[in-house]
Amino acid sequence: MTQTLTTPQSPFYENLLGKVDEQLLNFRDVRGTFLIDRMNEFYLKYYINQVLDKPWNNHLYLYMIVSEERNLNPQSIRNATRNLNVRLKNLFDYYHLIEVEHLNTDTHMYEYFKGTIFENHTDNQRSEFLMYYRTVSYRVNKWVKSKVSKEQQDYLEQFIFPMPTYDSKDFKFTKAAKEQARNTRKNETDAIVDFLPQIRAEGHFRWNQIDRLRKMYLKACEEVKNDDLELPFNFEYDEPERVGEHFCFRLWDRPSFVLHHQDQFSQNIIKDAKNRTKRYFDENNHYFVEFIKAERLSDGDEAEGLWFLELIEMDVIGSNIYNNVSEVKIQRKLELLNSWGYGNEGELPMPFYGNHKGILGQSTYVTRNKDKAEGILFDVEPIYAAATFGLLGVDICTSTGARINELLQINHTKKCIKATKVNEDVKYSFYAIPKGRDEAEQYFITTETMKILTNVRKMLLEHYKTEKIPSVDYGIKWRKHLFNEPKPYFFQYHKKALNHLSISPCIRFLLHGLNFETQEGKPVTIKTHLLRHAFATEAVQRHNVSTDIVAKLLHQRDINVTGYYSEPTQSQVAQEVSELHDIIMDYIDIDEAILRSPEDLQQEYREYKENVGVLNNVIGGVCVTNMVCPTKMACLGCQAKIPQPEKKHELEEVIELSRDMEKRFSAMNLPIEVKKAKAMRKHARTELKEIELIEQYRKEEDYEPNIQFKK
């Protein structure tokens, strides 16, 4: 029989005793567990160091209770706590306030939001403070009224921030902050929009590299087990010609690592490792690797090694990257993360916190002992899982423009994944419920995406050691009402579905180090929503797909939103103006440069009615839209088409044809037709480059390194 605890067991309890309201400090959930015992040290340490001595400490502690009850992400809790703490301190210092009851939302806070005080604060700072304040007040008030007894309600009301009588619509900073956010998003889109094929290809290249490492790692583990070999055990292999490097690794387990680094462990730990007792039981044991070095195969250049090694070396993977670390090391981590564009000023970013067991985060043992090794220690399986999920996310986002919640719905059932065979070709799609809908809609995907789904399925079956992917609950809580039944979701691990906070770190990890900058020189990191913006911009601005068609591709109801997504970037405007100057004296029809009326759209629809559709092949690839043709059959360069290596010869023939057309039209003095022929050749060459990338990573998928074992 389980004994009920009479006091919390949290190591932070003593720090809070006598400083936090006693009822709050000893608050229990419905199972009788003290809430403080569930709290994450990530935000609790900030609270102790920065909030505990403030007049609003009980208010924010109650918010942490509510957030823990709602299972909010630790970083979200910390961000809200930090924002309110900093801004409230500003106001209390300025107005010389002492108690929270002295703070008047209609005077003190209102003056701040009007910009009368702290004129140096940005619109975004004011907007975030109002957003966090209203959110905290609303959530805490709602929870208190619905989750606790009437007697508790009366007591806890004293710790609820009063809700202001105004909201963000009443202030000009809201519009300014939104405009700034839109400009930032468009500048970031400008930085990546030309590189979608390269982003997709680099994701494949890197996954291939991790897959090769994992295969070599598993072979080394098998060799050690079968021949009962002593650890450590060295293994080496050559990367393919494109990489041109030789990798050297060392395989360890816990006892062997201790016994080969005895000068860095206590005698008790050494004794346990020799006898394989306590934490060194076989059941607690696991293999991990040490990256020793990378060498160039054919020249004297410096070898690059694995792209993620600096993240491991600087210990910025996981959620505890700032815990028990000196200020000097924290600053070094921040310098690295900020140099790559992770986080905002004043924040402690955690861009590689997978927020999911077994994904990306390293084991406690490896993290604790990494500084004792000669090389770089890491666990292979969490890295492999993150890269695999990241590749699936990148591929679907860059080829369909889908949202995160639509990715997470993909599951291994006949209702979700569908295949249609036409003329010996198989076409694939998945069904998901878009944002703001309650019925599933169709998303067309390529054979490359299906290969990645197959790899994800294989990984999950190996992970679970089963013949079927387990059914689990959907990962995003606020959409669970649409997905009542557990399903075999592809995005799952350790019998729990991933959520939106798990996918982004996987994508960031897979694409880390790709150098993208805005025109102002600010680093840009890849996010799923940014890929969605880039997909829309590329379709409308470069491939002339109409906005209404792109709205259908993106599953958006509001075409105005699609218009915002697909607005031209600064680079595209500059390029278009340059091209316009070249032809402006040749041809311009003012009558065409007007907004289309509904009648015009209907006429255009009738003209488009010859539907290419997903069931037909097109020049150089396959069409992935089942709607009316977005480009009036101008398939070259169309965003609704994915190039296929099997049709490379068709594009090569188009290039030759365009040269002949250019000569003929030049002789006929038809400059506009000459430009069309050149554009045709340009699109064909672009698609050939995409195909070359696909061919490269397909070739590397089949590459089998010759592993070398060294005792």
C-alpha positions in Angstrom: 0.0 0.0 0.0 1.4 3.4 -1.0 2.1 5.7 1.9 0.7 9.3 1.4 3.5 11.9 1.7 2.9 14.6 4.3 5.4 17.1 2.9 6.7 17.8 -0.6 9.9 16.0 -1.7 11.1 18.7 -4.1 14.7 19.9 -3.4 13.4 23.4 -3.8 10.7 23.2 -1.1 13.0 24.5 1.7 13.9 27.5 -0.5 10.2 28.4 -0.8 9.1 27.6 2.8 8.0 30.8 4.5 8.2 32.9 1.4 5.4 31.4 -0.7 1.8 31.3 0.7 1.5 28.0 2.6 -1.7 26.8 0.9 -0.1 27.4 -2.5 3.2 25.7 -1.6 1.4 22.6 -0.3 -1.2 22.4 -3.1 -2.0 18.9 -4.3 -3.5 17.6 -7.5 -6.5 15.2 -7.6 -4.2 12.2 -7.0 -2.8 13.8 -3.9 0.6 14.6 -5.4 2.2 17.9 -4.3 2.3 20.2 -7.4 5.8 21.5 -6.4 7.1 17.9 -6.8 5.9 18.0 -10.5 7.4 21.4 -11.3 10.3 21.6 -13.8 13.5 23.1 -12.4 13.9 25.1 -15.6 11.2 27.6 -14.7 11.3 27.0 -10.9 15.0 28.1 -10.6 14.2 31.3 -12.5 11.3 31.9 -10.1 13.5 31.3 -7.0 16.3 33.5 -8.3 14.2 36.4 -9.8 10.6 36.4 -8.4 10.6 35.0 -4.9 11.3 38.4 -3.3 8.8 40.3 -5.4 5.3 41.4 -4.2 3.7 39.3 -7.0 5.5 36.0 -6.1 2.3 34.3 -5.0 0.4 35.4 -8.2 3.1 33.9 -10.4 3.4 30.8 -8.2 -0.4 30.2 -8.7 0.1 30.6 -12.4 2.9 27.9 -12.3 0.4 25.6 -10.4 -2.2 26.1 -13.1 0.3 25.6 -15.9 1.7 22.4 -14.4 -1.9 21.1 -14.0 -2.5 21.9 -17.7 0.9 20.2 -18.6 2.2 23.3 -20.4 5.6 23.3 -21.9 8.3 24.3 -19.3 9.7 27.0 -21.7 6.3 28.5 -22.2 5.8 28.7 -18.4 9.2 30.3 -18.0 8.7 32.8 -20.8 5.4 34.0 -19.4 6.8 34.2 -15.8 9.9 36.1 -17.0 8.0 38.6 -19.1 5.5 39.5 -16.4 8.2 39.7 -13.7 10.4 42.0 -15.8 7.6 44.4 -16.8 5.9 44.4 -13.4 9.3 45.4 -11.9 9.5 48.2 -14.4 6.1 49.6 -13.4 6.6 49.1 -9.6 10.0 50.9 -9.8 8.6 53.8 -11.9 5.5 54.4 -9.8 7.1 53.5 -6.4 4.5 50.8 -5.8 4.8 48.3 -2.9 1.9 45.8 -3.1 0.1 44.3 -6.1 -3.1 45.8 -4.8 -1.5 49.3 -5.5 -1.1 48.5 -9.2 -4.0 50.0 -11.2 -4.5 48.5 -14.6 -6.5 51.5 -15.8 -3.8 54.0 -14.9 -0.3 52.5 -14.4 -0.5 49.8 -17.0 -2.6 51.9 -19.4 0.0 54.6 -19.4 2.6 52.0 -20.3 0.6 50.6 -23.2 -0.1 54.1 -24.5 3.6 54.7 -24.6 3.6 57.6 -22.2 6.3 56.0 -20.1 9.3 53.9 -21.1 9.3 55.4 -24.5 12.4 53.4 -25.4 10.4 50.1 -25.2 9.4 48.6 -28.5 5.9 48.0 -29.8 6.7 44.3 -29.5 7.6 44.5 -25.8 4.3 46.3 -25.0 2.4 43.8 -27.2 4.0 40.8 -25.5 3.4 42.1 -22.0 -0.3 42.8 -22.6 -0.7 39.3 -24.3 1.1 37.5 -21.4 -0.7 39.5 -18.7 -4.2 38.9 -20.2 -3.4 35.2 -20.9 -2.2 34.5 -17.3 -5.1 36.4 -15.7 -7.7 34.5 -17.9 -6.2 31.1 -17.5 -5.7 31.3 -13.7 -9.2 32.8 -13.2 -10.8 30.1 -15.4 -8.9 27.3 -13.6 -9.8 28.6 -10.1 -13.5 28.8 -10.9 -13.7 25.4 -12.5 -11.2 23.2 -10.7 -11.3 23.9 -7.0 -13.9 24.1 -4.2 -15.8 27.3 -3.4 -13.9 27.7 -0.2 -10.6 27.5 -2.1 -11.9 29.8 -4.8 -12.6 32.5 -2.2 -9.0 32.1 -0.9 -7.2 32.0 -4.2 -8.9 35.0 -5.7 -6.4 37.3 -3.9 -3.6 35.8 -6.1 -5.3 36.4 -9.5 -4.1 39.4 -11.5 -7.1 41.7 -12.3 -8.2 41.6 -15.9 -7.8 45.0 -17.7 -10.9 46.6 -19.2 -9.0 47.0 -22.5 -7.3 44.6 -25.0 -4.7 44.8 -27.7 -7.1 46.4 -30.2 -7.2 49.6 -28.2 -3.6 50.4 -28.8 -1.6 51.4 -31.9 1.4 49.2 -30.9 -0.7 46.1 -31.8 -0.8 47.1 -35.5 2.8 48.2 -35.5 3.9 44.9 -33.8 1.9 42.9 -36.4 3.4 44.9 -39.2 6.9 44.3 -37.9 6.2 40.6 -37.5 4.9 40.5 -41.1 8.0 42.3 -42.4 10.3 39.9 -40.4 8.5 36.9 -41.8 8.7 38.2 -45.4 12.4 39.1 -45.0 13.1 35.6 -43.7 11.1 34.1 -46.6 13.2 36.2 -49.0 16.3 34.5 -47.6 15.1 30.9 -48.2 12.6 31.0 -51.0 15.2 30.3 -53.8 16.6 27.3 -51.9 13.6 25.0 -51.2 15.0 22.2 -53.5 18.5 22.5 -51.8 16.9 22.5 -48.3 15.0 19.3 -49.2 18.1 17.7 -50.7 20.4 18.7 -47.8 17.9 17.1 -45.4 18.2 13.8 -47.4 22.0 14.0 -47.5 22.2 14.4 -43.7 19.7 11.7 -43.0 21.7 9.4 -45.2 24.8 10.3 -43.2 23.0 9.5 -39.9 21.6 6.3 -41.3 25.1 5.2 -42.3 26.4 6.0 -38.9 23.6 4.0 -37.2 24.2 1.0 -39.4 27.9 1.0 -38.6 27.1 1.5 -34.9 24.8 -1.4 -34.8 27.3 -3.6 -36.7 29.9 -2.7 -34.1 27.5 -3.6 -31.3 26.7 -6.9 -32.9 30.4 -7.7 -33.4 31.1 -7.0 -29.7 28.2 -9.1 -28.5 28.8 -12.1 -30.9 32.5 -12.4 -30.2 32.3 -11.3 -26.6 34.9 -8.5 -27.3 36.2 -6.1 -24.7 35.3 -2.5 -24.8 36.2 0.1 -26.0 35.9 -1.0 -29.6 37.0 1.2 -32.5 35.2 1.3 -35.8 35.9 3.3 -38.9 34.4 3.8 -42.3 34.6 6.1 -45.4 31.9 8.5 -46.4 30.8 8.6 -50.1 32.7 10.6 -52.6 30.5 13.7 -52.2 31.6 14.0 -48.6 35.1 12.6 -49.1 35.9 12.0 -45.4 37.0 9.0 -43.2 35.2 8.8 -39.8 36.7 7.2 -36.7 34.5 6.2 -33.7 34.9 4.4 -30.4 32.1 2.2 -28.9 31.6 2.3 -25.1 29.2 1.0 -22.5 28.9 2.4 -18.9 31.3 0.0 -17.1 34.0 0.1 -19.8 33.9 3.9 -19.8 34.5 4.1 -16.0 37.2 1.5 -16.0 39.2 3.3 -18.7 38.8 6.7 -17.0 39.4 5.6 -13.4 41.3 8.7 -12.5 38.0 10.7 -13.0 35.7 8.5 -10.9 35.3 7.7 -7.2 36.4 4.3 -5.8 32.8 3.3 -5.1 31.8 3.9 -8.8 34.9 2.0 -10.0 33.9 -0.9 -7.7 30.3 -0.9 -9.0 31.6 -0.8 -12.6 33.9 -3.8 -12.1 31.2 -5.8 -10.4 28.4 -4.5 -12.6 26.3 -3.7 -9.6 23.9 -0.9 -8.7 23.7 1.6 -11.6 26.0 -0.6 -13.6 23.7 -3.6 -13.7 23.3 -5.1 -17.2 19.7 -3.9 -17.2 20.9 -0.3 -16.7 23.7 -0.6 -19.3 23.6 0.9 -22.8 26.0 1.5 -25.7 27.1 5.0 -26.8 29.8 6.3 -29.2 32.8 8.6 -29.0 33.6 10.5 -32.2 37.4 10.5 -32.4 38.2 12.3 -35.7 37.4 12.9 -39.3 40.1 12.9 -42.1 39.9 14.0 -45.7 40.3 11.1 -48.2 41.8 12.9 -51.2 43.2 16.3 -50.2 44.7 18.2 -47.3 41.7 20.3 -46.5 40.3 20.4 -42.9 37.7 17.7 -42.4 34.2 18.9 -41.4 32.9 15.8 -39.7 29.3 15.4 -38.7 27.3 18.7 -38.9 25.9 18.5 -35.4 29.1 17.9 -33.5 29.3 21.5 -32.2 25.9 21.2 -30.7 27.0 18.1 -28.7 30.3 19.6 -27.8 28.8 22.9 -26.6 26.0 20.9 -24.7 23.1 22.8 -26.2 20.9 19.8 -26.9 18.1 19.1 -24.4 16.2 21.1 -21.7 18.8 21.3 -18.9 21.5 23.2 -20.9 21.7 26.1 -18.4 21.4 24.1 -15.2 24.4 23.9 -12.9 26.5 25.8 -15.5 28.8 28.7 -14.8 27.9 32.2 -16.2 30.9 31.9 -18.5 29.6 28.7 -20.1 26.1 30.1 -20.3 27.5 33.1 -22.2 29.4 30.8 -24.6 26.2 28.8 -25.3 24.3 32.0 -25.9 27.0 33.3 -28.3 26.8 30.1 -30.3 22.9 29.9 -30.4 22.5 33.7 -31.1 25.1 33.5 -33.9 22.8 31.0 -35.7 19.6 33.0 -35.0 18.2 30.9 -32.2 16.2 32.9 -29.6 15.7 36.6 -28.9 17.6 39.1 -26.8 17.1 38.5 -23.1 15.9 34.9 -23.5 17.7 31.7 -22.7 16.7 29.7 -25.9 16.4 25.9 -26.0 16.2 25.3 -29.8 17.2 21.7 -29.5 14.9 20.6 -26.7 13.0 17.7 -28.3 10.3 17.8 -25.6 9.8 14.1 -26.1 11.5 11.0 -24.5 14.1 9.4 -26.8 14.2 12.2 -29.4 17.3 14.3 -29.7 18.0 14.6 -25.9 21.1 12.7 -24.7 21.1 10.2 -21.8 21.9 11.6 -18.4 25.0 9.4 -18.2 26.5 10.6 -21.5 25.7 14.3 -20.7 27.2 14.0 -17.2 30.5 12.4 -18.4 31.0 13.9 -21.8 33.9 16.1 -20.5 35.8 13.0 -19.4 36.3 11.7 -23.0 39.0 12.4 -25.4 36.6 12.9 -28.3 32.8 13.8 -28.4 30.4 11.4 -26.7 26.8 11.0 -27.9 23.9 8.5 -28.0 23.1 7.4 -31.6 19.4 6.5 -31.4 18.0 9.9 -30.2 19.9 11.6 -33.0 18.7 9.1 -35.6 15.0 9.5 -34.4 15.3 13.3 -34.6 16.8 13.2 -38.0 14.2 10.8 -39.3 11.2 12.8 -38.1 12.9 16.0 -39.2 13.4 14.7 -42.7 9.7 13.8 -43.0 8.7 17.2 -41.8 11.0 19.1 -44.2 10.0 17.0 -47.2 6.2 17.5 -46.7 6.5 21.2 -45.8 8.6 21.9 -48.9 6.5 19.9 -51.3 2.9 20.6 -50.0 3.1 23.7 -47.7 1.3 21.7 -45.0 0.9 23.0 -41.4 2.4 21.2 -38.4 -0.9 20.0 -37.1 -1.6 18.4 -40.5 1.8 16.6 -40.4 1.0 15.2 -37.0 -2.2 13.6 -38.3 -0.5 11.3 -40.8 -1.2 7.8 -39.7 -0.7 4.2 -41.0 -4.3 3.5 -41.9 -6.2 3.1 -45.2 -8.3 6.1 -44.4 -5.3 8.3 -44.2 -2.7 7.0 -46.7 -4.2 6.3 -50.1 -2.6 5.1 -53.4 -4.1 5.1 -56.9 -2.7 3.2 -59.8 -3.1 4.7 -63.2 -1.2 3.7 -66.4 1.3 1.6 -64.3 2.1 4.6 -62.1 1.1 4.8 -58.5 0.0 8.2 -57.1 -0.1 8.8 -53.3 -1.9 11.2 -50.9 -2.8 11.6 -47.3 -5.9 12.9 -45.6 -5.8 15.4 -42.8 -8.2 17.9 -41.2 -6.9 21.5 -42.0 -7.0 24.3 -39.5 -10.5 25.6 -38.9 -12.2 22.6 -40.5 -13.8 19.4 -39.1 -13.5 17.2 -42.2 -10.4 15.6 -43.7 -9.1 16.9 -47.0 -6.6 15.5 -49.5 -2.9 16.3 -49.7 -0.9 14.9 -52.6 2.6 13.6 -51.9 5.4 12.1 -54.1 7.1 8.8 -54.1 10.0 10.4 -52.3 7.7 11.2 -49.4 6.4 7.7 -49.4 9.9 6.4 -49.1 10.5 8.5 -46.1 7.2 7.3 -44.5 8.4 3.8 -45.1 11.7 4.6 -43.3 9.7 6.1 -40.4 7.6 3.0 -40.2 10.7 0.8 -40.2 12.2 2.9 -37.4 9.1 2.7 -35.3 8.8 -1.1 -35.7 12.4 -1.5 -34.6 11.9 0.8 -31.7 8.8 -1.0 -30.5 9.9 -4.5 -31.6 6.4 -5.1 -33.0 4.9 -5.9 -36.3 2.5 -2.9 -36.3 2.8 0.7 -35.3 1.0 1.1 -31.9 -2.1 3.4 -31.7 -1.6 6.4 -29.5 -3.6 9.5 -28.6 -3.2 12.6 -30.9 -0.4 14.9 -29.7 -1.9 18.4 -29.8 -4.2 18.8 -26.8 -6.4 21.6 -28.1 -7.3 19.6 -31.2 -7.9 16.3 -29.5 -11.7 16.7 -29.8 -11.3 16.0 -33.5 -9.3 12.8 -32.9 -11.1 10.9 -30.2 -9.6 7.5 -31.1 -6.0 6.5 -30.8 -4.3 5.9 -34.2 -1.0 4.5 -35.4 0.5 8.0 -36.0 3.8 8.2 -37.8 5.0 11.0 -35.6 5.2 9.1 -32.3 7.9 7.6 -30.0 7.8 5.8 -26.7 4.1 5.2 -27.2 3.3 8.9 -27.2 2.5 11.1 -30.2 4.8 14.0 -30.9 3.3 17.6 -30.7 4.2 20.9 -32.4 7.0 21.5 -29.9 8.7 18.2 -30.8 8.7 18.6 -34.6 10.4 22.0 -34.8 13.6 20.9 -32.8 13.9 17.9 -35.1 13.8 20.1 -38.2 16.2 22.7 -36.6 18.6 19.9 -35.8 18.5 18.3 -39.2 19.1 21.7 -41.0 21.4 23.2 -38.4 24.3 25.1 -39.9 22.7 26.0 -43.2 23.6 29.6 -43.7 20.6 31.8 -44.5 20.5 35.6 -43.9 18.1 38.4 -44.5 19.2 41.4 -46.6 20.1 43.1 -43.3 22.5 40.3 -42.4 20.3 38.7 -39.7 20.6 34.9 -39.5 17.5 32.9 -40.4 16.5 29.6 -38.9 14.2 27.2 -40.7 10.7 26.7 -39.2 7.7 24.8 -40.6 5.6 28.0 -41.0 8.5 29.7 -42.8 8.6 26.8 -45.2 4.9 27.2 -45.7 5.3 30.9 -46.5 8.2 30.1 -48.9 6.1 27.5 -50.7 3.3 30.0 -51.3 5.7 32.8 -52.4 7.5 30.5 -54.8 4.2 29.3 -56.3 2.7 32.7 -56.9 5.7 35.0 -57.6 8.0 32.6 -59.5 5.7 30.2 -61.1 2.6 32.4 -61.7 0.2 30.1 -59.9 -2.9 32.2 -59.1 -3.6 33.1 -55.5 -6.9 31.3 -55.4 -5.3 28.1 -56.6 -2.5 28.4 -54.0 -5.2 28.9 -51.3 -6.5 25.5 -52.3 -3.0 24.0 -52.3 -2.5 25.4 -48.8 -6.0 24.5 -47.6 -6.8 28.1 -46.6 -10.3 29.5 -46.6 -9.3 33.2 -46.5 -7.7 34.2 -49.8 -6.5 37.4 -48.2 -4.3 35.3 -45.9 -2.9 33.5 -48.9 -2.2 36.9 -50.5 -0.2 37.8 -47.4 1.7 34.5 -47.5 2.5 34.9 -51.1 3.4 38.6 -51.2 6.6 39.2 -53.2 9.8 39.5 -51.3 12.2 42.5 -51.8 14.5 40.4 -53.9 11.6 39.3 -56.2 10.4 42.9 -56.5 13.8 44.0 -57.6 14.2 41.2 -60.0 10.7 41.8 -61.5 11.3 45.5 -61.9 14.6 44.8 -63.7 12.9 42.4 -66.1 10.0 44.8 -66.6 12.4 47.5 -67.7 13.7 45.2 -70.3 10.3 44.7 -72.0 8.3 47.7 -71.0 8.8 49.4 -74.4 8.0 46.1 -76.2 4.5 45.4 -74.9 2.1 46.5 -72.2 -1.7 46.1 -72.1 -3.3 48.4 -69.5 -6.6 46.7 -69.9 -5.1 43.5 -68.4 -3.6 45.3 -65.4 -6.8 45.5 -63.5 -8.3 43.4 -60.6 -10.3 40.5 -61.9 -14.0 40.6 -61.3 -16.1 37.6 -60.2 -17.2 37.3 -63.8 -13.6 37.3 -65.0 -12.8 34.5 -62.5 -15.7 32.4 -63.7 -14.6 32.8 -67.3 -11.0 32.0 -66.2 -12.3 28.9 -64.4 -14.1 27.7 -67.6 -10.9 28.2 -69.6 -8.9 26.2 -67.0 -11.4 23.4 -66.9 -9.2 21.0 -68.7 -7.8 19.5 -65.6 -4.3 18.0 -65.5 -4.7 16.4 -62.1 -2.7 14.0 -60.1 -3.5 11.0 -62.3 -1.5 12.2 -65.3 2.2 12.6 -65.9 3.6 15.9 -67.1 6.9 17.0 -68.6 9.8 16.1 -66.3 7.7 15.1 -63.3 4.4 14.4 -61.7 1.5 16.9 -61.0 0.4 17.0 -57.3 -2.8 19.0 -57.6 -6.2 17.6 -58.4 -7.6 21.1 -59.1 -7.9 23.0 -62.3 -4.5 23.6 -63.9 -2.9 26.6 -62.1 -0.6 27.5 -65.0 -2.8 26.8 -68.1 -0.7 23.7 -68.9 2.6 25.5 -68.6 4.0 22.7 -66.5 7.7 23.8 -66.7 8.5 25.6 -63.4 5.0 24.9 -61.9 5.1 24.6 -58.1 2.4 21.9 -58.4 4.8 19.6 -60.0 7.6 17.6 -58.4 10.5 16.7 -60.9 11.3 13.0 -61.2 14.7 11.6 -62.2 13.1 9.0 -64.4 11.9 11.9 -66.7 15.2 13.7 -66.9 15.4 13.1 -70.7 12.2 15.0 -71.2 13.7 18.2 -69.7 16.9 17.7 -71.8 14.7 17.6 -74.9 12.9 20.7 -73.8 16.2 22.6 -73.5 17.1 21.6 -77.1 13.7 22.5 -78.3 13.8 26.0 -76.6 17.1 26.7 -78.4 15.6 26.0 -81.7 12.5 28.1 -80.9 14.7 31.0 -79.8 16.5 30.9 -83.2 13.3 30.8 -85.2 11.5 33.5 -83.2 14.6 35.7 -83.4 14.6 35.4 -87.2 10.9 36.3 -87.2 11.5 39.4 -85.0 9.2 38.2 -82.2 11.1 39.4 -79.0 8.3 38.3 -76.6 8.3 34.8 -78.0 12.1 34.8 -77.7 11.8 35.7 -74.0 9.3 32.8 -73.5 11.7 30.4 -75.1 14.5 31.5 -72.8 12.1 31.2 -69.8 11.3 27.7 -70.9 14.9 26.8 -71.0 15.5 28.5 -67.6 12.7 26.5 -65.9 13.9 23.2 -67.5 17.5 23.8 -66.2 16.2 24.6 -62.7 14.3 21.4 -62.6 17.3 19.5 -63.9 19.3 20.9 -61.0 16.6 19.6 -58.6 16.7 16.2 -60.3 20.5 16.1 -59.9 20.1 16.7 -56.2 17.5 13.9 -56.0 19.8 11.6 -57.9 22.7 12.4 -55.5 20.9 11.6 -52.3 19.3 8.5 -53.9 22.7 7.3 -54.8 23.9 7.9 -51.3 20.9 5.9 -49.9 22.4 2.8 -51.6 26.0 3.5 -50.5 27.3 0.9 -48.1 30.5 1.9 -46.3 33.2 -0.8 -45.7 33.4 -0.8 -41.9 36.8 -1.4 -40.3 37.0 -2.8 -36.8 40.0 -2.0 -34.6 40.5 -3.4 -31.1 
